[in-house]
Every structure is written in C-alpha cells, then in structure tokens.
Amino acid sequence: MRETTRASIVEHAAQHFGDRAIEVRFRAQFCYVDAYLELAANGDDRGAGGTDPDGVRSEAMQLCRLRYFGPDRWSLAIYSYAHERYDPSVFGDGEWFGPAAAGFDLAGNLYLT
C-alpha cells in the first residue's frame, strides 16, 4: 500500500507541480508529504536542508498529513504555518475522506501555486 500511495502522489506531483521535488514518508498509519524549494547558496536559508554540488540549498516545506483508513479512504490534515501543526481539512469535494493524491493536490494548490 505504501509504494502504491507514494507512486500515486509522486505521479500526480510530476503532472501538476513538475518543478517541485516531493518527499512522501510514512509513520504507522500516517503519510506525510513535503515539497522542497530551492534557494540560492548565498541567500538566507533559515535552517534549510542539504546543499547539492551546484551550491543550491533545499528547504523542506511541510504540506499535509494523510491518515490511512482503507484503499482510497484517507483523511487529510494540512500543515498550518500560523499554528505550526497539522489541522484537519475536508477534501475538495467537501468530504472528510478521499484518495491520497486528492489530499496532496489540495495542499499543493494551497502552498505550491
């Protein structure tokens, strides 16, 4: 299930947010999705991650947390930078449960567009 979910999110990200590197990681029943933003090496990195060989640094941006309840049945919590926590959210269709890629899409449209 994890590999199927990861592939679904990464494929969706490549189609709709192609210029962003996406990380999908799992802990128990939760799936966390982050995006990486590139910063110039001479810019203000404010705790950015690693540096690639060209001197460009990457900073992780937390997007969402999905909780598994069954195939194509995930709950969604979008990361709130104002509160520094994941806040529960409905999917775009107003439902509390939906496919993982749809949850990522909502968070991606919020933070990456």
N, CA, C and O atoms as a MOPAC input file, in Angstrom:
PM7 MOZYME 1SCF
protein

 N      0.82400 1    -1.19000 1     0.00000 1
 C      0.00000 1     0.00000 1     0.00000 1
 C      0.87300 1     1.26100 1     0.00000 1
 O      0.55300 1     2.24000 1    -0.67500 1
 N      1.95400 1     1.23500 1     0.74500 1
 C      2.81500 1     2.42600 1     0.82300 1
 C      3.40100 1     2.77200 1    -0.53700 1
 O      3.39700 1     3.93700 1    -0.93500 1
 N      3.90200 1     1.77500 1    -1.25000 1
 C      4.50900 1     2.05900 1    -2.55500 1
 C      3.46400 1     2.54600 1    -3.55900 1
 O      3.75400 1     3.42700 1    -4.36800 1
 N      2.27100 1     1.99200 1    -3.51800 1
 C      1.19100 1     2.44000 1    -4.40000 1
 C      0.81200 1     3.88000 1    -4.09300 1
 O      0.61300 1     4.68500 1    -5.00300 1
 N      0.71300 1     4.19800 1    -2.82100 1
 C      0.36800 1     5.56400 1    -2.41100 1
 C      1.46600 1     6.54000 1    -2.80200 1
 O      1.18800 1     7.60800 1    -3.34700 1
 N      2.71900 1     6.17300 1    -2.52500 1
 C      3.85100 1     7.03200 1    -2.88900 1
 C      3.86400 1     7.27900 1    -4.39800 1
 O      4.01800 1     8.41800 1    -4.83600 1
 N      3.70500 1     6.23400 1    -5.18300 1
 C      3.71500 1     6.36800 1    -6.64000 1
 C      2.57900 1     7.26600 1    -7.12300 1
 O      2.77600 1     8.08000 1    -8.02500 1
 N      1.40800 1     7.12700 1    -6.53800 1
 C      0.25600 1     7.94900 1    -6.91900 1
 C      0.51200 1     9.42900 1    -6.65100 1
 O      0.21400 1    10.27800 1    -7.49100 1
 N      1.06000 1     9.73200 1    -5.49100 1
 C      1.33300 1    11.12900 1    -5.12900 1
 C      2.45600 1    11.70500 1    -5.98200 1
 O      2.34900 1    12.82900 1    -6.47300 1
 N      3.53000 1    10.94300 1    -6.16200 1
 C      4.66200 1    11.42800 1    -6.95300 1
 C      4.25700 1    11.64100 1    -8.41000 1
 O      4.65800 1    12.62800 1    -9.02600 1
 N      3.46600 1    10.72400 1    -8.96100 1
 C      2.98300 1    10.87700 1   -10.34000 1
 C      2.10400 1    12.11500 1   -10.48400 1
 O      2.23500 1    12.87300 1   -11.44500 1
 N      1.21500 1    12.31100 1    -9.52600 1
 C      0.34600 1    13.49000 1    -9.55800 1
 C      1.17700 1    14.76800 1    -9.44200 1
 O      0.91100 1    15.75300 1   -10.13000 1
 N      2.17200 1    14.74500 1    -8.58000 1
 C      3.04500 1    15.91400 1    -8.40600 1
 C      3.79200 1    16.23000 1    -9.70000 1
 O      3.91200 1    17.39600 1   -10.07500 1
 N      4.28800 1    15.21400 1   -10.37500 1
 C      5.02800 1    15.43600 1   -11.62500 1
 C      4.13500 1    16.04200 1   -12.69400 1
 O      4.59400 1    16.86700 1   -13.48400 1
 N      2.87500 1    15.65100 1   -12.73200 1
 C      1.94600 1    16.17700 1   -13.73300 1
 C      1.51500 1    17.60900 1   -13.43200 1
 O      1.35700 1    18.41300 1   -14.35100 1
 N      1.32400 1    17.93200 1   -12.16000 1
 C      0.73400 1    19.21900 1   -11.80100 1
 C      1.68800 1    20.21000 1   -11.13900 1
 O      1.44000 1    21.41600 1   -11.15900 1
 N      2.76200 1    19.71800 1   -10.56100 1
 C      3.72900 1    20.57700 1    -9.87900 1
 C      5.13600 1    20.14600 1   -10.27500 1
 O      5.99300 1    19.96800 1    -9.41000 1
 N      5.38100 1    19.98000 1   -11.55500 1
 C      6.59200 1    19.37300 1   -12.08000 1
 C      7.89900 1    19.97400 1   -11.62100 1
 O      8.91800 1    19.28300 1   -11.61300 1
 N      7.90500 1    21.23600 1   -11.23800 1
 C      9.15800 1    21.88500 1   -10.85000 1
 C      9.48800 1    21.69800 1    -9.37300 1
 O     10.46300 1    22.27800 1    -8.89400 1
 N      8.72200 1    20.92200 1    -8.65000 1
 C      8.95900 1    20.72200 1    -7.21600 1
 C      9.38500 1    19.29500 1    -6.92400 1
 O      8.83600 1    18.34800 1    -7.48800 1
 N     10.34900 1    19.14300 1    -6.05700 1
 C     10.71600 1    17.81700 1    -5.56800 1
 C      9.78000 1    17.49400 1    -4.40600 1
 O      9.59800 1    18.31500 1    -3.50600 1
 N      9.19400 1    16.31000 1    -4.42200 1
 C      8.22900 1    15.89800 1    -3.40800 1
 C      8.79000 1    14.71700 1    -2.62600 1
 O      9.35500 1    13.79100 1    -3.20700 1
 N      8.63000 1    14.75500 1    -1.30400 1
 C      9.00000 1    13.62400 1    -0.45700 1
 C      7.74300 1    13.07700 1     0.19400 1
 O      6.94500 1    13.82600 1     0.75800 1
 N      7.57400 1    11.76900 1     0.11100 1
 C      6.44700 1    11.08200 1     0.73900 1
 C      7.04600 1    10.10900 1     1.74300 1
 O      7.83800 1     9.24400 1     1.36900 1
 N      6.67900 1    10.23900 1     3.00500 1
 C      7.20300 1     9.34900 1     4.03300 1
 C      6.05800 1     8.85300 1     4.90800 1
 O      5.01100 1     9.49200 1     5.01000 1
 N      6.27600 1     7.72100 1     5.52600 1
 C      5.22800 1     7.06500 1     6.30200 1
 C      5.69100 1     6.82000 1     7.72900 1
 O      6.86300 1     6.54900 1     7.98900 1
 N      4.74700 1     6.92200 1     8.63300 1
 C      4.95700 1     6.56400 1    10.03900 1
 C      3.63200 1     5.98700 1    10.52200 1
 O      2.63600 1     6.69900 1    10.64600 1
 N      3.64100 1     4.68500 1    10.79300 1
 C      2.43400 1     3.95300 1    11.19000 1
 C      1.34000 1     4.17600 1    10.14200 1
 O      1.56600 1     3.90400 1     8.96300 1
 N      0.17100 1     4.65900 1    10.54000 1
 C     -0.94000 1     4.84800 1     9.60400 1
 C     -0.90600 1     6.20800 1     8.90600 1
 O     -1.81400 1     6.52200 1     8.13700 1
 N      0.10800 1     7.01000 1     9.15600 1
 C      0.19600 1     8.35700 1     8.59500 1
 C      1.14100 1     8.42500 1     7.40300 1
 O      2.14900 1     7.72200 1     7.34200 1
 N      0.79000 1     9.28300 1     6.46700 1
 C      1.60900 1     9.58200 1     5.29300 1
 C      1.85600 1    11.08700 1     5.30300 1
 O      0.91000 1    11.87400 1     5.29200 1
 N      3.12100 1    11.48300 1     5.32300 1
 C      3.49700 1    12.90000 1     5.33500 1
 C      4.03400 1    13.28600 1     3.96900 1
 O      4.82900 1    12.55300 1     3.38100 1
 N      3.60700 1    14.43100 1     3.46200 1
 C      4.05600 1    14.89900 1     2.15600 1
 C      4.69700 1    16.27600 1     2.32400 1
 O      4.08500 1    17.20400 1     2.85200 1
 N      5.94700 1    16.38500 1     1.86200 1
 C      6.69800 1    17.64100 1     1.89600 1
 C      7.13600 1    17.99300 1     0.48400 1
 O      7.26600 1    17.11800 1    -0.37200 1
 N      7.36000 1    19.26800 1     0.24700 1
 C      7.92900 1    19.73600 1    -1.01900 1
 C      9.25400 1    20.40000 1    -0.69700 1
 O      9.44700 1    20.91800 1     0.40300 1
 N     10.15800 1    20.38500 1    -1.64900 1
 C     11.46200 1    21.01700 1    -1.45700 1
 C     11.58700 1    22.20600 1    -2.38400 1
 O     11.35200 1    22.10200 1    -3.58800 1
 N     11.96000 1    23.33100 1    -1.81100 1
 C     12.13100 1    24.57000 1    -2.54100 1
 C     13.61100 1    24.85900 1    -2.63000 1
 O     14.33100 1    24.72400 1    -1.64100 1
 N     14.07200 1    25.25200 1    -3.79300 1
 C     15.49000 1    25.54100 1    -3.95800 1
 C     15.77500 1    26.99500 1    -3.60900 1
 O     15.01600 1    27.89600 1    -3.96600 1
 N     16.87500 1    27.20500 1    -2.91000 1
 C     17.32600 1    28.53600 1    -2.53400 1
 C     18.75500 1    28.71500 1    -3.02000 1
 O     19.53600 1    27.76300 1    -3.02500 1
 N     19.09400 1    29.90900 1    -3.42100 1
 C     20.47200 1    30.18700 1    -3.81900 1
 C     21.38300 1    30.01700 1    -2.61600 1
 O     20.98100 1    30.30600 1    -1.48900 1
 N     22.59700 1    29.55400 1    -2.84100 1
 C     23.54000 1    29.29600 1    -1.75200 1
 C     23.88000 1    30.55600 1    -0.97900 1
 O     24.18800 1    30.48400 1     0.21100 1
 N     23.83200 1    31.72000 1    -1.63500 1
 C     24.17800 1    32.96000 1    -0.94400 1
 C     22.95600 1    33.63400 1    -0.31700 1
 O     23.07500 1    34.71400 1     0.26200 1
 N     21.77700 1    33.00100 1    -0.42800 1
 C     20.55400 1    33.57900 1     0.13500 1
 C     20.37100 1    33.19200 1     1.58200 1
 O     21.15800 1    32.42800 1     2.14100 1
 N     19.34200 1    33.71700 1     2.17400 1
 C     19.00500 1    33.41000 1     3.56300 1
 C     18.34600 1    32.03800 1     3.59900 1
 O     17.23000 1    31.88400 1     3.10400 1
 N     19.00500 1    31.04500 1     4.17000 1
 C     18.45700 1    29.69100 1     4.13200 1
 C     17.55900 1    29.35300 1     5.31900 1
 O     16.79500 1    28.39100 1     5.23300 1
 N     17.61300 1    30.08200 1     6.39700 1
 C     16.77500 1    29.87600 1     7.57200 1
 C     16.54400 1    28.40600 1     7.91000 1
 O     15.40800 1    27.93800 1     7.98100 1
 N     17.62600 1    27.70300 1     8.11400 1
 C     17.50800 1    26.30200 1     8.52600 1
 C     17.25900 1    25.35500 1     7.38200 1
 O     16.67400 1    24.29200 1     7.58900 1
 N     17.67800 1    25.69600 1     6.18600 1
 C     17.43800 1    24.83800 1     5.02400 1
 C     18.17200 1    23.52400 1     5.16100 1
 O     19.05100 1    23.36100 1     6.00800 1
 N     17.79300 1    22.59800 1     4.31600 1
 C     18.37900 1    21.25700 1     4.32100 1
 C     19.74800 1    21.22900 1     3.67500 1
 O     20.55500 1    22.13800 1     3.87000 1
 N     20.01000 1    20.17900 1     2.90100 1
 C     21.32500 1    19.95400 1     2.32700 1
 C     21.64200 1    20.84500 1     1.14700 1
 O     20.79300 1    21.59200 1     0.66000 1
 N     22.90500 1    20.75000 1     0.68800 1
 C     23.37900 1    21.50200 1    -0.46600 1
 C     23.75900 1    20.52200 1    -1.55600 1
 O     24.42500 1    19.52300 1    -1.28200 1
 N     23.34400 1    20.78900 1    -2.79800 1
 C     23.75000 1    19.92500 1    -3.90100 1
 C     25.08900 1    20.40200 1    -4.45800 1
 O     25.57900 1    21.44700 1    -4.02900 1
 N     25.70100 1    19.67200 1    -5.40500 1
 C     27.03000 1    20.03600 1    -5.90300 1
 C     27.11200 1    21.41500 1    -6.55700 1
 O     28.19700 1    21.99300 1    -6.62700 1
 N     25.99400 1    21.95100 1    -7.03400 1
 C     25.99600 1    23.27200 1    -7.66100 1
 C     25.86300 1    24.39700 1    -6.64400 1
 O     25.81300 1    25.56400 1    -7.03200 1
 N     25.80400 1    24.08400 1    -5.36800 1
 C     25.70200 1    25.10100 1    -4.33800 1
 C     24.28800 1    25.58000 1    -4.07700 1
 O     24.09800 1    26.62700 1    -3.45700 1
 N     23.28200 1    24.83100 1    -4.54100 1
 C     21.89500 1    25.21000 1    -4.31200 1
 C     21.38900 1    24.43900 1    -3.09400 1
 O     21.57400 1    23.22700 1    -2.99300 1
 N     20.75800 1    25.15000 1    -2.18300 1
 C     20.23900 1    24.52000 1    -0.97000 1
 C     18.75600 1    24.22300 1    -1.14500 1
 O     18.06000 1    24.90200 1    -1.90100 1
 N     18.28500 1    23.21200 1    -0.44500 1
 C     16.87900 1    22.83600 1    -0.48600 1
 C     16.26200 1    23.01000 1     0.88400 1
 O     16.83900 1    22.60600 1     1.89400 1
 N     15.10000 1    23.60800 1     0.91400 1
 C     14.36700 1    23.80500 1     2.16300 1
 C     13.05800 1    23.03000 1     2.08200 1
 O     12.30800 1    23.17600 1     1.11700 1
 N     12.78200 1    22.21100 1     3.08300 1
 C     11.55400 1    21.41500 1     3.10700 1
 C     10.37700 1    22.29000 1     3.50000 1
 O     10.46700 1    23.11600 1     4.40800 1
 N      9.26800 1    22.09000 1     2.79300 1
 C      8.01900 1    22.76100 1     3.11900 1
 C      6.99500 1    21.66900 1     3.42000 1
 O      6.65100 1    20.87100 1     2.54700 1
 N      6.51500 1    21.64100 1     4.65700 1
 C      5.51100 1    20.65500 1     5.03000 1
 C      4.20200 1    21.02000 1     4.34200 1
 O      3.78100 1    22.17700 1     4.36200 1
 N      3.55900 1    20.02300 1     3.73300 1
 C      2.30700 1    20.27200 1     3.03100 1
 C      1.11800 1    19.65400 1     3.75700 1
 O      0.19000 1    20.35900 1     4.15200 1
 N      1.14800 1    18.33900 1     3.93000 1
 C     -0.01500 1    17.69300 1     4.51800 1
 C      0.34700 1    16.36900 1     5.17500 1
 O      1.42700 1    15.81200 1     4.98000 1
 N     -0.61000 1    15.89700 1     5.96000 1
 C     -0.53600 1    14.57000 1     6.57900 1
 C     -1.82200 1    13.85200 1     6.21000 1
 O     -2.92000 1    14.38400 1     6.37300 1
 N     -1.66900 1    12.65500 1     5.71900 1
 C     -2.81200 1    11.82200 1     5.36800 1
 C     -2.86400 1    10.64200 1     6.33700 1
 O     -1.82500 1    10.11400 1     6.73300 1
 N     -4.06100 1    10.23500 1     6.71300 1
 C     -4.20400 1     9.09000 1     7.61400 1
 C     -4.98500 1     8.00100 1     6.89700 1
 O     -6.06500 1     8.23800 1     6.35500 1
 N     -4.42100 1     6.81400 1     6.90600 1
 C     -4.99100 1     5.67500 1     6.18700 1
 C     -6.16600 1     5.06700 1     6.93400 1
 O     -6.07200 1     4.75500 1     8.12100 1
 N     -7.29200 1     4.90000 1     6.20800 1
 C     -8.45000 1     4.18600 1     6.73300 1
 C     -8.85700 1     3.04000 1     5.82200 1
 O     -9.69400 1     2.21700 1     6.19200 1
 N     -8.27200 1     2.98200 1     4.63600 1
 C     -8.57300 1     1.93200 1     3.66400 1
 C     -8.16700 1     2.41900 1     2.28200 1
 O     -7.85000 1     3.59500 1     2.10400 1
 N     -8.17500 1     1.51800 1     1.30300 1
 C     -7.79700 1     1.92700 1    -0.06100 1
 C     -8.65000 1     3.10800 1    -0.52900 1
 O     -9.87800 1     3.06100 1    -0.46100 1
 N     -8.00300 1     4.14000 1    -0.99300 1
 C     -8.65900 1     5.38100 1    -1.43100 1
 C     -9.56300 1     5.98400 1    -0.36200 1
 O    -10.53000 1     6.68000 1    -0.67400 1
 N     -9.24400 1     5.71500 1     0.88300 1
 C    -10.00300 1     6.28600 1     2.01400 1
 C     -8.98800 1     6.81200 1     3.02600 1
 O     -8.56600 1     6.10700 1     3.94300 1
 N     -8.61900 1     8.05800 1     2.83000 1
 C     -7.64700 1     8.74800 1     3.67100 1
 C     -8.30900 1     9.98200 1     4.26800 1
 O     -9.18000 1    10.58400 1     3.64000 1
 N     -7.90700 1    10.36000 1     5.46300 1
 C     -8.31000 1    11.66400 1     5.99700 1
 C     -7.15200 1    12.62200 1     5.71800 1
 O     -6.03100 1    12.19700 1     5.43600 1
 N     -7.44100 1    13.91200 1     5.80000 1
 C     -6.47600 1    14.93200 1     5.41200 1
 C     -6.29200 1    15.95500 1     6.52200 1
 O     -7.26200 1    16.40700 1     7.13200 1
 N     -5.04500 1    16.31600 1     6.77900 1
 C     -4.71900 1    17.44200 1     7.65500 1
 C     -3.65500 1    18.26000 1     6.92700 1
 O     -2.61800 1    17.72600 1     6.53500 1
 N     -3.91200 1    19.54100 1     6.75000 1
 C     -2.99600 1    20.43100 1     6.04800 1
 C     -2.13800 1    21.15500 1     7.08500 1
 O     -2.63300 1    21.60000 1     8.12000 1
 N     -0.84800 1    21.26300 1     6.78800 1
 C      0.05300 1    21.91700 1     7.73700 1
 C     -0.25400 1    23.41200 1     7.79100 1
 O     -0.33500 1    24.07600 1     6.75700 1
 N     -0.42400 1    23.92900 1     8.99500 1
 C     -0.67000 1    25.34700 1     9.21900 1
 C      0.61100 1    25.98600 1     9.73100 1
 O      1.08000 1    25.65900 1    10.82100 1
 N      1.17400 1    26.88900 1     8.95300 1
 C      2.38500 1    27.57300 1     9.39400 1
 C      2.06400 1    28.61500 1    10.47200 1
 O      2.95200 1    29.00200 1    11.23200 1
 N      0.83500 1    29.06300 1    10.54800 1
 C      0.44400 1    30.00900 1    11.59100 1
 C      0.40400 1    29.32500 1    12.95900 1
 O      0.76300 1    29.92700 1    13.97100 1
 N     -0.03800 1    28.05700 1    12.98100 1
 C     -0.16200 1    27.32200 1    14.24000 1
 C      0.93200 1    26.27500 1    14.43000 1
 O      1.04400 1    25.68100 1    15.50200 1
 N      1.74000 1    26.04700 1    13.39300 1
 C      2.81000 1    25.05700 1    13.40500 1
 C      2.31900 1    23.67400 1    13.80000 1
 O      2.89000 1    23.01600 1    14.67000 1
 N      1.24700 1    23.24800 1    13.14000 1
 C      0.68400 1    21.91700 1    13.35000 1
 C     -0.18400 1    21.55400 1    12.14700 1
 O     -0.48400 1    22.39900 1    11.30200 1
 N     -0.57700 1    20.29800 1    12.08600 1
 C     -1.47000 1    19.83200 1    11.02400 1
 C     -2.90900 1    20.03200 1    11.48400 1
 O     -3.29800 1    19.54800 1    12.54700 1
 N     -3.69500 1    20.74400 1    10.68500 1
 C     -5.09400 1    20.98200 1    11.01000 1
 C     -5.99000 1    20.14700 1    10.10400 1
 O     -5.77900 1    20.11700 1     8.89200 1
 N     -6.99900 1    19.46000 1    10.67600 1
 C     -7.90600 1    18.65000 1     9.86500 1
 C     -8.56500 1    19.49100 1     8.77200 1
 O     -8.85900 1    20.67100 1     8.96200 1
 N     -8.78500 1    18.85700 1     7.63400 1
 C     -9.39100 1    19.54300 1     6.49500 1
 C    -10.27500 1    18.56900 1     5.72600 1
 O    -10.02800 1    17.36300 1     5.72200 1
 N    -11.29800 1    19.09900 1     5.08000 1
 C    -12.09100 1    18.29500 1     4.15300 1
 C    -11.38800 1    18.29500 1     2.80000 1
 O    -10.56200 1    19.16600 1     2.52400 1
 N    -11.71000 1    17.33800 1     1.97600 1
 C    -11.19100 1    17.28000 1     0.61600 1
 C    -11.93300 1    18.30500 1    -0.23700 1
 O    -12.89800 1    18.92000 1     0.21600 1
 N    -11.47700 1    18.48100 1    -1.46500 1
 C    -12.06000 1    19.47800 1    -2.36200 1
 C    -13.54300 1    19.28000 1    -2.63700 1
 O    -14.24700 1    20.23400 1    -2.96800 1
 N    -14.02400 1    18.04400 1    -2.50200 1
 C    -15.44000 1    17.76400 1    -2.74700 1
 C    -16.29000 1    17.91300 1    -1.48800 1
 O    -17.48600 1    17.62100 1    -1.50700 1
 N    -15.66900 1    18.37100 1    -0.38500 1
 C    -16.40100 1    18.58300 1     0.86000 1
 C    -16.49000 1    17.35900 1     1.75700 1
 O    -17.08500 1    17.42500 1     2.83300 1
 N    -15.90700 1    16.24400 1     1.33100 1
 C    -15.94000 1    15.00900 1     2.12000 1
 C    -14.72800 1    14.94000 1     3.05300 1
 O    -13.69000 1    15.54000 1     2.77800 1
 N    -14.87100 1    14.20700 1     4.15300 1
 C    -13.78200 1    14.05000 1     5.11000 1
 C    -12.80800 1    12.94900 1     4.72100 1
 O    -11.72300 1    12.86200 1     5.29500 1
 N    -13.16600 1    12.11200 1     3.76300 1
 C    -12.30100 1    11.02400 1     3.31000 1
 C    -12.18500 1    11.05700 1     1.79500 1
 O    -13.11900 1    11.44400 1     1.09200 1
 N    -11.00700 1    10.63800 1     1.30000 1
 C    -10.80500 1    10.60700 1    -0.13500 1
 C     -9.47500 1     9.97400 1    -0.48700 1
 O     -8.77100 1     9.48000 1     0.39400 1
 N     -9.11700 1     9.98100 1    -1.77800 1
 C     -7.84000 1     9.40800 1    -2.21300 1
 C     -6.65500 1    10.26400 1    -1.77500 1
 O     -6.77200 1    11.48200 1    -1.64100 1
 N     -5.52200 1     9.61500 1    -1.55500 1
 C     -4.31900 1    10.31400 1    -1.09100 1
 C     -3.89800 1    11.41800 1    -2.06000 1
 O     -3.56100 1    12.51900 1    -1.62400 1
 N     -3.91300 1    11.14400 1    -3.36200 1
 C     -3.48000 1    12.14200 1    -4.35100 1
 C     -4.37400 1    13.37700 1    -4.31500 1
 O     -3.89900 1    14.48700 1    -4.55300 1
 N     -5.66300 1    13.20100 1    -4.02200 1
 C     -6.57700 1    14.35100 1    -3.93800 1
 C     -6.24100 1    15.22400 1    -2.73000 1
 O     -6.35400 1    16.44700 1    -2.80200 1
 N     -5.83300 1    14.61500 1    -1.63600 1
 C     -5.41300 1    15.38400 1    -0.46300 1
 C     -4.14400 1    16.16200 1    -0.74500 1
 O     -4.04000 1    17.33900 1    -0.40100 1
 N     -3.17300 1    15.50000 1    -1.37500 1
 C     -1.94200 1    16.19100 1    -1.76000 1
 C     -2.25000 1    17.33900 1    -2.71400 1
 O     -1.67500 1    18.42000 1    -2.58500 1
 N     -3.14800 1    17.11800 1    -3.66700 1
 C     -3.49500 1    18.14800 1    -4.64800 1
 C     -4.03200 1    19.40300 1    -3.96300 1
 O     -3.67300 1    20.51800 1    -4.34000 1
 N     -4.87600 1    19.22800 1    -2.97400 1
 C     -5.43000 1    20.37500 1    -2.24000 1
 C     -4.32800 1    21.15200 1    -1.53000 1
 O     -4.27800 1    22.37900 1    -1.61700 1
 N     -3.44800 1    20.44600 1    -0.82800 1
 C     -2.33200 1    21.11100 1    -0.12600 1
 C     -1.35300 1    21.72300 1    -1.12000 1
 O     -0.84900 1    22.82300 1    -0.89400 1
 N     -1.07800 1    21.02100 1    -2.21800 1
 C     -0.17500 1    21.53800 1    -3.23600 1
 C     -0.69300 1    22.81100 1    -3.86900 1
 O      0.06700 1    23.75400 1    -4.08700 1
 N     -1.98000 1    22.84600 1    -4.16600 1
 C     -2.56700 1    24.06500 1    -4.73900 1
 C     -2.54400 1    25.22200 1    -3.74700 1
 O     -2.45300 1    26.38400 1    -4.14200 1
 N     -2.62500 1    24.90400 1    -2.47600 1
 C     -2.56400 1    25.93700 1    -1.44300 1
 C     -1.16200 1    26.52700 1    -1.32800 1
 O     -1.00700 1    27.74700 1    -1.27700 1
 N     -0.13600 1    25.66900 1    -1.28600 1
 C      1.22400 1    26.13200 1    -0.99700 1
 C      2.15400 1    26.24500 1    -2.19800 1
 O      3.12700 1    26.99600 1    -2.13400 1
 N      1.89600 1    25.53700 1    -3.27900 1
 C      2.85700 1    25.48100 1    -4.37000 1
 C      2.46100 1    26.26000 1    -5.61500 1
 O      3.22900 1    26.30000 1    -6.57600 1
 N      1.30500 1    26.86900 1    -5.62700 1
 C      0.88800 1    27.64200 1    -6.80900 1
 C      0.89700 1    29.12400 1    -6.51300 1
 O      0.57600 1    29.93000 1    -7.38600 1

